[in-house]
Amino acid sequence: MMKAQELADQAQSLWPLDVESCVDASSGIVELCCKREQVPHLCDWLFNHQAYLFAGLIVEENTSRWDLFYLFVGQGKGGCVRVRTSAALEERQFQSVSVPVHAADWHEREAEDLFGLVFEGHPRLGDFILHDDTWQEGVEPMRNNFDPAAALSNRQPRENACPRRIVDVPGAFVMPIGPVFSGTAESVHFQLETVGEEVLRAFPRLFFKYRGVEKRAEGCSVDQALLLAERFAGTTAFAHAFAFAMAIEQISDREVPERAQVLRIFVAELERLRSHLSTIEGICASTGLAVAANQTAILEEEALRLSGSLTGHRYLFGLVIPGGLSRDCDNQACRQSVIKARDILQRLDGIDKLLINTSSFLDRIEEVGVITQEQAHSHGLVGPVARGSGCCSDLRRLQPYGGYDTFDFETPCEVEGDGYARLRILFAEAKQSVRIMEQALERLPAGPVFLAGEAAPGVVPVGVETPRGATWHWLRMDEERKLTRYRLITPSFTNWHGFHLAAENFAFQDFPIILATFGLSVAENDR
């Protein structure tokens, strides 16, 4: 991985007439400004030749122009690169980068639906967030002039609209699943296409409960936007609030007390432990192991009670704020939390040993739902899903934040890419989370957990490794300390894009098991 200035210099040498570069001295972020026609070539160079990972696409509508930012991430300082291109508002056409950088596929489809942009060369646009059977064309809810009341009161869905089919051979049929399920399952519709017993094409349709969080955040104060950040995906509330708070702190150059920094990491790893317990429970339930599922559910409930007793909320709402934490956690409470976490981990290890010695369980999960390392990279997968396929990226290592660079921990990685590899990652990461909590307890300093300060105008992208993988929060603040743009790139949005790879070419009865091993959240996607 080249250093920031080296990368900027080489990009300019390759495209001397089309690329301008600058390096933010404080953050080390490289910005490469280029003409629209050069964007695919520049993104191809970063992604396929310089080993940068694609993090996301950010669209901003200004008074007279469009600004598009393609965000890439690599290793260490200078490892963040944003490719920027602009066009007048009346010019809505941009070159698609989804062929050389397939990870950008859903991002461009999202921008087409929400902003009305057209990405030339993209193989499939439309009917993504705003389904044709629910919304009419031309709504564009992220535009500055969008009128929610008018759009909702005059819906005119396209007549006879139906989801696109891929498999077109004699005897082919579609097995629809959802979007309505029993229990607490969220709304998602799967189209499983087949000519027999194997799924040939798995097509997930999401956004049935699209909430427009990014639009709601426009014009919000910091406190108002923080509520949105931690509540759009309740099971990973702390991680997303953590990212939001760090973004405000970076824009405003605010300090965070050392005690708050350590406690943030302590609580973030507690959330990771609880989240992985939930995913393991779902995997056990999907394979019919009711006893193992119930035992893991008990451990998850104990982790939730532990979170509640330590912080005042089972899902850690209201704890992290810009400048630190809203309340302190005394040393004795943290010590008891570590003792309890060790006990949970010990019993989880017992469940792990039982599972690996249960042949009927291994038959359902080994060599099932395979995603190769090449596929994981091309689709930009993140978190335990990516690390189960040999892509060992972890923002706590790639772009250390909040003090993670001072902690000693491992990033588990497997290469098989099947459901069992993803399960092993979950067990291994649970151990590492407790290991980090132990270190945080040992170095917990005295002092305050909050320092007051004022928000400042500016723009910043901040990445955090949530339990499901990397999330990126892009914030732009104006002079009145209001958000003018809040872009959420979540790990579930990223990994739903690649889910079909695991489900296809496996039997129908494997589908719920494969889905469980991904640990996906619909709410985190349908932001």
N, C-alpha and C positions, 0 to 999 in steps of 0.2 A: 504494500500500500504506500503510494507516494505521499510526501508531505503536501500540505495545502498549497503552498506557493509553487511547488514543482508541478502539481496537477494543473494549476491555473496556467502556468507557462506552457506546458505541453499542449493543452487544449487550444491555446491561442496559436501555437506553432502549426497545429494541424488544420485549423480553420482561421487563418490570419485576417480574412476580410469579413468573417461572419460571426465571430465570437469575441466578446469582451468579458474580462474577468476581474473580480476583486475578491479580497480576502478580509473578512471581519477579524480584526486583530484580537478582539476580546473573546469571541466565541470560536474562532478558527474555522467558521463556516465559509466555504468557497461558493461564490455565486457566479455562474456562467450565463451571461446574457447572449442570446443568439436569435437569428431570424427564424421565422416559423418553419421554413423548409429544411432547416438544419437540425431541428429538434430530434427527429428519429435517429439521425447519425450520431449526434452527441450522446443521446441516451444509450444507444447501442454500444458505443465505445466505453462508457462508464460501466454498464451492466455486464457485458459479455467479454470485455478485454481488460478492464481494470478491477474486476471483482467487487464492485460496489453492489449493495443490495438496494432494490427499489423499495422505498418506504411509502410513497403515495403522491397523489396529484392534488394541488391546491389551486382553486380557481378564485380569483377576486375580480369583481366588477367595480371599476372606478367611474368617475364622472364622464370620462371620454374614451376609456380604453379597457380592454381585457388584459389582465396579467395572469399567466399560468406559470406555476412553479412545480417542477418535477423534483421530488426530494429523494436523494440517495444517501445511504449511510455505509460507512466503512469502519476501519479500526482506528481508535485513538484520536488525538487532537488533529483537526483537519480532516476528520473522517466523514464530515457532513458536507454534502454538495447539493446545491439547488440549481437546477437549470431553469432559467427564466426566459419567457418569450411573451411578446405583447402584440396586440392588434387593436385597431379602432373598434368601437362597440358595434358598428354596423357590419363588421367583418367577423362572421361567426365560424369560419372554417379553419381548422387546424389539421396538421398532419398527424395521423395516429402513430403511436409508438408501440402498439400492442403486438406487432409482428416481431420486432427484435427484443421487446421487453414484454413478454406475455403477462407479467404481474400487473401491468397497467390496464389490462382489459376491463375489469369491473370499474376502475376509477374513471375511465373515459365514458363508459356507459352511464355512470352516475352523473357525470358532468353534462352529458347530452340530455338526460331526463330533467335535471334540476335547473340548468342554465340555458338549455336550448342550443348548446354548441354542437358543431358537427365535426367529427374526426374522420377525415378522408382516409380510406383504406381499412377502416375497422370492419371486420366481417359481420358484426351484428350489433346494431343499435336499436333502441326503443324497447318498450315493454320490460322495464327493469324495476325501477322503484315505483314509478307511476304506471300500474298495470293497465293495459288497454281496455280491459273489461270493467274498470273502475273509474279511470280518469280519461278526460279528453286530451287530445294533443294541444300543445301550446300553453299549458299552465305555467310551467317554469317557476316553481315556488321559491327558488333561491335568488331570483332577480330582484333588484332594488325596488322596482315598481310593482312588485307582486301584492295583490289585494286578496288576503285570505278569505274574507267574507264573500266576495264576488265569485271566487273560484269554487268555493264549496257549495254555494247556492245554485250554481248553474252547471253542474256536472253533466257532461254529455259523453258518456263512454262510447267507444266504437262498437257499432252493432256487430253481432256474430263474432266478437273477438274471442280467440282461444289461444292457449299457449302453443308455441311452435313445436313441431315434432321433428326429430332428427332421423330416426330409423324408418326407412321407407322401402320395405321389402314385403313379399307375400307372407301373410300370417303374423305380421308385426302388430302388437297392441300395446296400450299404455296402461300401467297400473298406477292409479292416482292414490296418494296418501296425504291426508290433511286437506286444508289447513286447520281443521278443527280436531282437537284431540281431547281425550278425557284427562282428568287430573290437572297437574300444573304445567303440562307441556304448552309451549308457546306456539303461535300461529306460523306455520311454514307449510308450503305445499310441495310435495315431491312428485315428479313425473318419472316413473321408472319404465323405460321402454324395453321391450323384449320380443323374442319370437319363441321363447321356450321357458326354461327355468333359470336362466342367467340374466342379470341386468346388463343390457348392452349400452344403455345411456341413462344416466341419473341426472335429472335436471331440477335443482332446488329453486323454488320461487319464494322469495322473502318479501319483506317490507309491507306485509298486510297491516302492520301497525306502525307505519312510518310516522314519527313524531316531530320531525323538523327541528331537532334540538339546535342545530347550527343556525337556523333562521331565528329561532326564539332568542338566541343569545345576542343577536345584533341589537345594540343600544343598551344592553344590560350593564349594570355596575359590576364590579368585581364580586361582591357578595352575592348578587343575584345569579351570576354565571356559575359561581362555585356550587350552588345548589343543583344546577343542571348537570355539572360535571360529575358529581358524585351520585346522582340519582338516575341517570339514564341507563345504567347497568348496575343494579344493586348488589349483585354478588361479587363485583370487583370495584366497589365504591371507593375504597381507600386508594387503590392504584391510580385511578383516573383523577381523583382529587389531588393526589400527590403530583401528578403531571401538571395539572392546572396551576397549583400553587407554585411549583418551580418555574413555570412560564412567567407568572406575574413577578416573581422574585428576580428572574433574569432580566426582564424588561426594565424593572425599576432599580436594578442593582441593589437589592435588599439583602441584608445579612440574615442568616438563620442561626440561632444559638446552637452550640455544639450538642447540648443535651437533646434538643429537638431533632437534630439530624440523626442521632443514634436511635432515638425512640421511633422516628419515622421508619427506619430500616427494620427495627424490631417488629413493629406492627405490620409492615408490608410482608414480612416473611410469615407472620402468623396468618395473614389473609391467604398467602400462597399455600400454606399447609392445609387450611380449611378447604380451599377450592379444590386442591388435588384429592382430598378425601371424598368430596362430592363426586368428582369424576370417576374415581375408583368404584364408588358405590354404584354409579350408573352402569359401569362395565359389568360388575358382578350381577346386577339385576338383569341386564340384557341377555346374559347367558343362562339365566334360570337358577343361579346360585342364591337362593333366598336367604340362607343363613349367613353367607359371607356378605351379602348386600346389607342385611340388617346389622351385622356386627360393625361394618364400616359406617353405616348411618348413625350408630351410637357414638362412634368416634367423632363424626362430623358435628353431631349435636353437642358433644363435650367441648369441641373447639369453638363452636358458636357461643356457648355459655362462658367459656374462657374469655373470648373477645368482649362479651358484654360486661363481665365483671371487671375487666381491666380498663375499658375505655368508656363504658356507659351505653354502648350500642352493639348488638350482636353482629351487625354487618358494618360496623365502624363508621357510621355516618357522623358527620359533624366534628371530626377530630382534627384533620389536617386543614390548615388555613395558611394563606400567604403570610410569611414571617415566622412560621413555626407550627405550633399545635394550640388548640383551643383549651386544652387541659393537660395537666401533668399526670404521669403514671409513676407512683412512688417506687423506689427500688425494691421494697419487699413484695409488692404486687407483681413486679416484673420477675422477681426470683421465683415466686409461686407459679407464674405462668410458664417459666422454663421447666420447672419440675413437672407440671401437668403435661406440657408438650412432649417431654421425654417419655412419660407414661403412655401417651397416645401413640407415639412412634414405636414404642416397644410392642404394643398390642397390634399395631399395623404390620409390624415385621412378622408377627405370628400369622396374620392373614395372608401375607405374601408367601410364606412357606407352605401354607395349605394350598394356595392356588397353584403354585408351580408343581405340586405333587398330585394335582387333580387332572387326570388325563382327559376327561370329558370337557373340562374347561379349556385346556390347551388346544384340543382339537377344534374348538370353535373360534379361537383367536390367533393361533399361530399360522403364518402364511396367508392370512386373510386381511383384506383391505390394504394391499401393498401400494406404497408410493415410493418411487425411486428417488435417489438423491437429485438426479437431473430434473425430475418433475417438480420436486419440492423447491428447487432453486428457481426454475423458470416461472413458477406460479407465486414466488415470493412468500412461501409459507413461513410461519413464525412459531415460536414457543415449543412446547413439548411435541407437537405434531411434526415440526421441521426437524427437531433434534432426534426424533425417532427414525428419521430418514437420512441421517448423516450430515445435516446442515446445522452446525453447532453454534449458530449465532445466538447471542444473549446480550441485550443492551447493558446489563450490569457489567459485562466484560468489554463489549465493543466500544461503548460510549459511557464509561462509568459516571454515575450521577449520585448525588446525595451522600457521598462518602463510601460507596461500595468498593472503590479501589483499595481501601485500607483493610478490607475483610478477606479472610482466607476461606475460600470455598471452591468447589468444583462445578463445572457445567457438564452434567451427564449427557452422553451422546451414544446413540445406537445407529446401526447401519442397515438393519433388515427392512425397516420401513413398514412393517406390518402392525397389526393391533397389539401384539404382544410386546413389540419394541416400544410402542407408545406407553403401554402400561408400565414397563420397567422404568421408563423415564419418570413417570409420576411417582413411583416408589422412591427412586433415587433422589429426586428433587425434594421430596418431603424430608428426607434425612438432611439434605443440605440446608433447608430452611431452618430446621432446629439447630443445626450447627452455627448458622449465622446469628440466631437469637441468643445462643450461649455466649458468643463473642461480644455481642452488643451489651449483654448484661455485665460482662466483665469490665467493659470500658465505659460504662454509663457515668458521665461526669455530673457534678452538681451544677446548679445554675438555673436560669430561666428557660422556659420553653417557647417564648414568643418575644419578638422585637417589633415594635410598631414602625410603620412606614407608609409612604404614599405610593400609589400606583403612578406609572409614568407612561407617556406615549412611546410606541415602538412596535416591533414585530419580532416574533421568535418562534421557532419550532422546538418542542421539547419531547424527548422520547423516554418512556418508562417501560420496563419489563414487567407486565402484569402477569398473573398466574397463567393466562392463556397465550402470552407472547407479547411482542412489542406493540405499544400504542404510541401514536404521535398526536400531540395537541399543538395546533398552530393558532397563535393569538396575535391579533393586531388591535392596539389600543390607540384612541385618538387623544387630542389635547384635553378633552373633558373627562378623561379617564373612563370612557365607555368602550365596550367592545364593538369594533366595526366588522370583524371577521373572526369566527371561531370554527376551526376545521378539526373534526375528530376522525382520525384514522385508527380503527380498532382492530385487535387481533382476530375477532370473530368475522368481521368483514373480509379480512385477508384470507382466513382459512376456509370460510365457506366457499370461496372462489375455487379452491382446489379439492373440495370434498368429493366431487364426482369422480375424480381419479381413483379414489380408494373403493368406491361403491361399484364401479363398472367392472364387468367380467367376473362377478361373484354371484352366488346364488341369492335368491330373494331372502331366504332365512338368515343370511349373513348381514343384511342391510342394517337392522337395529343395533347389532353389535359394533359394526364399523362406525355407525353414527355415534355410539357411546364413547368409543375410543378417541374421538376428536374433541370431546368436551366443549362443544360449541354453545354459544349463547345467541338466541334470536334477538333479545332485547339489546345486546351490545352491538348487533348488526343493524337493527331497525332504528337507529338513532335519529 
